[in-house]
């Protein structure tokens, strides 16, 4: 009989982070899950940590890989749980009772369950609370924390596995495609699930340029007919436009504004209305 949950931890040369994550999982009060360690052939002593805790794992791999998403895909193919949780080295569950508290949700009713995350920043912890309703506009600027998200394993088989050509945004690509294009079902769990280690690749400022490039490629690939319209609509929500619509509520002020606009237009090329 399959377990309700499989937890997958990806590691590469983060011995201390790996032990922290393993202990977080090992000490959970609810233990009806499988645990998988996918190590990329670490050379920093991570293998010693794995050996110490080897009885805690359903399976462990330590071999070179082609990046974090290649490692995560290995974990998906090994996992047998109805739902998957990716808790990578350095991340930890919020408390010893976290899994016991969310176990009731893992009932196959929804495709994705996601909770909130505690981001462990240099200047202190920051709680990220996610909306109950997800949308394209949310994913255009944000992402869910995969460390706080429980994903049905068969979604990867029915939609696609993580894109190994990306270095940073493949989990975001999976979420935006599954939720906004395939309309998979989801539910927000109003609870902090994890402590997220912000030293990961997607959180490093120097990687943000690459992240934006990969995001743009993804949007052009999956939403080519929608993306330009969305950007136009987004511009309409800019602060200056909102101020303009606010002034329209006051006829005298709006009359003055129109007078200034007409004056400025006298010195510009002829304005043409969009058809």
Buried (B, 14 or more C-beta within 10 A) or exposed (E): EEBBBBBBBBBBBBBEBBBBBBEBBBEBEBEEBBBBBBBBEBEBEBBEBBEEBEEBBBBBBBEEBEBBBBBBBBBBEBBBBBBBBBBBBBBBBBBEEBBBBBBEBBEEEBBBBBBBBBBBEEEEEEEBEBEEEBEBEBBBEEBBBBBBBBBBBEBBEEBEBBBBEBBBBBBBBBBBBBBBEEEBEBBBBEBBBBBBBBEBEBBEEEBEEBBEEBBEBBBEEBBEEEBEEBEEEEEEEEEEEEEEEEBEEEEEEBEEBEEEEEEEEEEEEEEEEEE
